[in-house]
């Protein structure tokens, strides 16, 4: 099955989706960590799918031409530099006005 995309004024933002065993369920927006949609994020989304949720993780760094920061000694510095270059206002405005309700959105804990 092809991966979904999120329509934005700059083009289609790639995303990843995980389905629960029964094929459907309530949805959870899984935000990437500072390193992108990393193996850690993929494992957590798979865990959520196993619990019955549909998880979707958009590639927020896609406009920068980067999808994941590799685990190397200077990874934190590279990831932080990408984070500083990310246009959060554009990303947020691309999610406004969609057909889904955002009235029940929340964000979970961060690592720092």
C-alpha positions, -999 to +999 in steps of 0.1 A: +000+000+000+014+034-009+024+058+019+000+087+024+009+123+018-002+156+033-011+183+008+007+216+015+012+248-005+047+236-013+037+201-025+029+168-010+046+161+024+054+124+027+040+105+057+040+070+072+010+050+084+006+021+107-027+002+110-039-020+138-044-057+132-082-052+127-074-026+100-091+005+115-093+024+147-089+059+162-061+079+147-030+093+164-007+119+148+028+107+157+052+136+155+088+129+147+116+135+171+145+158+165+161+131+144+131+127+120+109+097+117+135+075+133+136+038+140+125+048+176+094+066+162+086+037+139+087+013+169+064+035+190+040+039+161+040+001+156+033-003+194+003+021+191-010+001+161-007-031+182-029-014+208-056-006+181-047+028+168-040+041+133-007+061+136+004+087+110+038+102+111+045+131+086+080+138+075+083+174+088+119+179+075+109+170+039+111+206+027+148+206+037+155+175+016+162+154+047+141+126+062+162+111+089+194+121+108+217+091+109+230+079+143+265+092+142+286+111+167+275+146+155+238+136+151+225+159+178+242+189+162+229+181+127+194+174+140+193+207+160+204+226+130+176+211+109+151+219+137+162+256+136+157+256+098+122+241+099+093+265+091+069+255+119+044+282+110+040+268+074+037+233+087+010+243+112-009+263+086-009+233+062-028+213+088-055+239+094-088+238+077-087+201+069-118+180+070-108+163+103-114+178+137-085+191+157-106+197+188-091+166+206-055+170+196-028+169+222+009+164+223+028+139+244+060+143+263+092+153+247+127+140+254+141+173+266 
